[in-house]
């Protein structure tokens, strides 16, 4: 001891100093900004553009079904054949009546011309001439009626070939060979036919979406995407083709149809569809990986790495997911560095050893997320 002070050896003084904890090794990525379009999500069902119930137009017996159940047919293909023999006979009968009416007209025409000459020479009375002229007119009318009957008979004969009114997929045959069919109100459905491509997706949108993006006075094209129940994301791109003419006041929604290409026929009517409708002009948005976002009770936060490589707690507000990245609506600025992997190993104010990675690759690079 010297002058009341104790002398501490140098190695003992160094040992008394608090040890600085080592920096935690974490992956850090810079917050990015991308131009995005806001999307609203809806649920809907696929519908065929053309849906036809094939019914007979004449009565008779089905003698052939000329398609495979569930097969693809073209417009004009013969689907069913109704026994044509009665209708062919009716065509022959009507044709005979036309020939008879033509002969009658030829005779009365010659007779009327002769009558005109005779009445001019005072050989016959005017009354007799009038009768012959009337006979000619009646013969002409009879010929016209006979020709109309023949035309109708030919039409009925053509109806014995039940053809596809549109191209598409045909259902099973609801009635098979040997069944007798009727017409009118009791006409049965022989099969149904639905078009393939394009195909509609019908869904209801809320009033706000309609007013902002789908009003008829808007010239801007509205993007729309669709995904099936088992598909990831929305791989099908389409376009809005119709908006209903009234809002359902009970639900506060309006019916919308979007059209999608279906060249391979994989989409069939009735399937559940997830729809996204884009709205507004593209705008810049701050975006991060979901792996960088932590949960603190009801709050969402990220750890921002400052200029001295210390972790700073930052509460954020989140938006939708776009192309695998989460929109941050408040709390972050583009270019700031945040912890994307190793969030569980770091506490606020901890010193970190920043390993800079790309934001889009952060989630796949973290072994703890596998």
HELIX and SHEET records of a PDB file:
HELIX    1   1 UNK A   10  UNK A   16  1                                   7    
HELIX    2   2 UNK A   85  UNK A  120  1                                  36    
HELIX    3   3 UNK A  126  UNK A  158  1                                  33    
HELIX    4   4 UNK A  184  UNK A  186  5                                   3    
HELIX    5   5 UNK A  207  UNK A  209  1                                   3    
HELIX    6   6 UNK A  210  UNK A  214  3                                   5    
HELIX    7   7 UNK A  290  UNK A  292  5                                   3    
HELIX    8   8 UNK A  343  UNK A  345  5                                   3    
HELIX    9   9 UNK A  359  UNK A  361  5                                   3    
HELIX   10  10 UNK A  362  UNK A  365  1                                   4    
HELIX   11  11 UNK A  367  UNK A  369  5                                   3    
SHEET    1   A 5 UNK A 294  UNK A 296  0                                        
SHEET    2   A 5 UNK A 299  UNK A 305 -1                                        
SHEET    3   A 5 UNK A 337  UNK A 341 -1                                        
SHEET    4   A 5 UNK A  24  UNK A  30 -1                                        
SHEET    5   A 5 UNK A 352  UNK A 356  1                                        
SHEET    1   B10 UNK A 294  UNK A 296  0                                        
SHEET    2   B10 UNK A 299  UNK A 305 -1                                        
SHEET    3   B10 UNK A 311  UNK A 322 -1                                        
SHEET    4   B10 UNK A 325  UNK A 330 -1                                        
SHEET    5   B10 UNK A 272  UNK A 288 -1                                        
SHEET    6   B10 UNK A  32  UNK A  48 -1                                        
SHEET    7   B10 UNK A 199  UNK A 206 -1                                        
SHEET    8   B10 UNK A 253  UNK A 260 -1                                        
SHEET    9   B10 UNK A 236  UNK A 243 -1                                        
SHEET   10   B10 UNK A 223  UNK A 228 -1                                        
SHEET    1   C 4 UNK A  51  UNK A  55  0                                        
SHEET    2   C 4 UNK A 189  UNK A 194 -1                                        
SHEET    3   C 4 UNK A 168  UNK A 170 -1                                        
SHEET    4   C 4 UNK A  72  UNK A  73 -1                                        
SHEET    1   D 4 UNK A 161  UNK A 163  0                                        
SHEET    2   D 4 UNK A  78  UNK A  82 -1                                        
SHEET    3   D 4 UNK A  60  UNK A  65 -1                                        
SHEET    4   D 4 UNK A 180  UNK A 181 -1                                        
END                                                                             
